């Protein structure tokens, strides 16, 4: 169990536990999320819980049933509420959102072994698929909070999307949250 002060998270077996990328994105979620929020690839539910604590209406979504169950348990642990959807990116998502949060798998990998981490040979397989359809799921007043890395050339996306960028240097990569509207 990890105690973050305002809330607690139980790390579940086989589910991505919050780490440096989650913490950077979590800081941005705490400051900027609003309204109807989709936490896509929710994992433990860490990011969605931050939004829910602010009073946002959160949908927790993940491709992995174990991750969804973990998120459900963590939401209950913190006496919060939310909706839970099993989905591969947007395939099972109905409705539109003010804020879409996504900490995608972005590590470079020849084989997609770990759905929570592996982003394909260039680390962009899931990111590119996400970017091609995210606009269809946004309300008029909207924003996207997307985590990327120097490992997959976030600078190009930041420029093309006119995104505000929040960065954190690690010893092996630079993490970046892209905040943009469509």
Secondary structure in CASP SS format (residue, H / E / C, confidence):
PFRMAT SS
TARGET T0000
AUTHOR 0000-0000-0000
METHOD secondary structure of the structure
MODEL  1
X C 1.00
X E 1.00
X E 1.00
X C 1.00
X C 1.00
X C 1.00
X C 1.00
X E 1.00
X E 1.00
X C 1.00
X C 1.00
X C 1.00
X C 1.00
X C 1.00
X C 1.00
X C 1.00
X C 1.00
X C 1.00
X C 1.00
X H 1.00
X H 1.00
X H 1.00
X H 1.00
X H 1.00
X H 1.00
X H 1.00
X H 1.00
X H 1.00
X H 1.00
X H 1.00
X H 1.00
X H 1.00
X C 1.00
X C 1.00
X C 1.00
X E 1.00
X E 1.00
X E 1.00
X E 1.00
X E 1.00
X C 1.00
X C 1.00
X C 1.00
X C 1.00
X C 1.00
X H 1.00
X H 1.00
X H 1.00
X H 1.00
X H 1.00
X H 1.00
X H 1.00
X H 1.00
X C 1.00
X C 1.00
X C 1.00
X E 1.00
X E 1.00
X E 1.00
X E 1.00
X E 1.00
X E 1.00
X C 1.00
X C 1.00
X H 1.00
X H 1.00
X H 1.00
X H 1.00
X H 1.00
X H 1.00
X H 1.00
X H 1.00
X H 1.00
X H 1.00
X H 1.00
X H 1.00
X H 1.00
X C 1.00
X C 1.00
X C 1.00
X C 1.00
X C 1.00
X E 1.00
X E 1.00
X E 1.00
X E 1.00
X C 1.00
X C 1.00
X C 1.00
X C 1.00
X C 1.00
X C 1.00
X C 1.00
X C 1.00
X C 1.00
X C 1.00
X E 1.00
X E 1.00
X E 1.00
X E 1.00
X E 1.00
X E 1.00
X E 1.00
X C 1.00
X C 1.00
X C 1.00
X E 1.00
X C 1.00
X C 1.00
X C 1.00
X C 1.00
X C 1.00
X C 1.00
X C 1.00
X C 1.00
X C 1.00
X C 1.00
X E 1.00
X C 1.00
X C 1.00
X C 1.00
X C 1.00
X C 1.00
X C 1.00
X H 1.00
X H 1.00
X H 1.00
X H 1.00
X H 1.00
X H 1.00
X H 1.00
X H 1.00
X H 1.00
X H 1.00
X H 1.00
X H 1.00
X H 1.00
X E 1.00
X E 1.00
X E 1.00
X E 1.00
X E 1.00
X E 1.00
X E 1.00
X E 1.00
X E 1.00
X E 1.00
X E 1.00
X E 1.00
X H 1.00
X H 1.00
X H 1.00
X C 1.00
X H 1.00
X H 1.00
X H 1.00
X H 1.00
X H 1.00
X H 1.00
X H 1.00
X C 1.00
X C 1.00
X C 1.00
X E 1.00
X E 1.00
X E 1.00
X E 1.00
X E 1.00
X E 1.00
X C 1.00
X C 1.00
X C 1.00
X C 1.00
X E 1.00
X E 1.00
X E 1.00
X E 1.00
X E 1.00
X E 1.00
X E 1.00
X C 1.00
X C 1.00
END
